[in-house]
Structures are given as structure tokens and as C-alpha cells.
Amino acid sequence: MVPTKTGKKIYLQCSKCGYKIEMDKSAREKYKISYEVEEEKRVVTAKATKGVRRALTPEEREMLQEYYEVFLESFEAEEGGAE
């Protein structure tokens, strides 16, 4: 017998003949599935770390400003050349 859900009710149903009976609360506790993975078989897939915000140094700010100006100039030249 396997648990199946029909509408809002849960039934125990025979997989061979289709016979089913409504599951009561005590039967629900017995049919909970749980898995335990051995420690050596566990794999860490992601690790969350706290992000650290740091302020830019004056040199980094100046370099970003220069890059931005060069980008705007090249973008303006491309747009002006396309017309």
C-alpha cells in the first residue's frame, strides 16, 4: 500500500489492484519518509559568506573616473559616426 492524495484527502492505495482506504492520523505518522546520508557521502554544494563592503581608495576612484570619461568619449564617437 502506498500513500496517494486525491483532492484534500490522503489514501493508502494498493499498487496492484487499486484498492484504497482513507489514511487516519496515526497511519500518516508511520508513512513519513526520511533519508539519512552518511557523513563521508555528504557534499557541500554552496557556502554562504558574509559580504564585506570596502570603500574605494582615491586612486581607484580617479582611475574609474578616467575609464568612464574614455568610455563616454568612445561611445559618443561611435554614435556620432553612425548617423
Secondary structure, DSSP 8 states (H G I E B T S, - for coil): -EEEEETTEEEEE-TTT--EEE--HHHHHHT-------GGG----------------HHHHHHHHHHHHHHHHHHHHHHHHH-
